[in-house]
C-alpha cells in the first residue's frame, strides 16, 4: 500500500507540473500543438493511477497501472520533442524528465511486484 500512496501523490504533483508547463508554453512560448499533447498524456498518468484505486480486480488494477506507464512513456516523447526544438531549456527539461523517470520507475516496480505474486 505504501508504494500506491507514493505513486498517487507523485503522479498528482507531476500532473500539476505538467499543467503549469502547459500554461507556460502557451503563454510565453506561444506553442499550442505539442504542449496540448503533453498536457493530455502527462495528466493521464495520475488519472489512471487514481482510477486504479477502485479497480474491480487485480487484473483491472494492473491494467490501469499499465496504461499509466504507457502515458508516462508518451510524456517522455513529447518532453524530448519540446526540448529538442528549443521550447524547453536544458534545466527545465532535466527537472521535469527526472520527475517523469521517477514515476516510470515506480510504476515498473509496482507492476513487477504484482506480477511476481501471481
N, C-alpha and C positions, 0 to 999 in steps of 0.2 A: 504493500500500500504506500510505503514511503516514496518509491520511485514514481508512482502515479501522481502523488501530490506534487512532487518536484516538477514533473512534466506539465501538470496543469498550470502551475504558477509560471514556469519559464515560457510556456507556449503563449500564455496570455500577455506576458510582458513583451515577448517578441512581436506579437500582433500589434501592440501599441507602438513599438518602434517602427514597424512597417507602415502603420498609418501616418505617423509623423514624417517618415521619409517620403511617403507618397505626397503629402502636403507640401513638403519642401521642393520636391521635384516638379510639382505642378506650378507652384507659386514663384520659385526662384529660378528654376531651370527651364520652365515652360515646356516640360516633357510630359506628354499625356498618354502615349501608347504603351511603352514599356512599363511605366510606373503603374498603370492600371492592371497589367498582367501580374506584376509583383504584388500589388495590393490583394488581388484575388487569392493567389496561392499562399502568400505569407500569412494572411489571416485565417486561411482554411486549415492550417496546421492545428492551431488552438481549437478551432471549431470541431474538428474531428476528434481531437483528444477529449474535449468536453463531452461530445456525443458518446464516446466510448464508456463513460461513467454508467450510462443506463443501457448498456449492451444486454441483449437478451440471452447471450450465451458466451462462452469463452471464444468460440469461433467468430462471433459477431464483434466481440471486444478486440480480437486480433485484427480483424478486417478493418475496423475504424483506425487502429494504430498504423496499419499498413498504408492506408490512404493518407494519413498524416505524414508518414515517411516519404511517400511519393510527392506530396506537396512540398515538403522540405527540399527534396531534390530539385523540383521545378523552381523553387525560390532561389536556390543556388545558381541556377542557369540565368535567371533574369538579373540577379545581382552581378554576375560576371559580365553580362552584356552591358549593363549600366556603367560598370567600371571601365570596361574596355572601350567604351565610346565616350569616355570622359565626363559622364554625368555625375559620377562619384569620384572623390579623391581617394588616394590610397588609404588614408587614415579612416575615412568613412567606410570604405569597403572592408578593410581589415576588421574594423569593430563589429560591423553587422554580420559579416560572413562567419566570424568566430562564434557569435551567438547562434547562428543557423547550424553551424557544425556541431555545437554542443547539443542542440535539440536533436539533430540527426543521430548523434552518438547515443543519447539517452533512449531514443525510440528503438534503435537497433538493439541495445542492451535489454530493454523490456521485452521485445519480441523474441530475442534469443532465449531469455529466461522462460518465457511462456512456452516456447516450442520444446524446450528441454524437459518440461514437466508433462508433456503429452504422453 
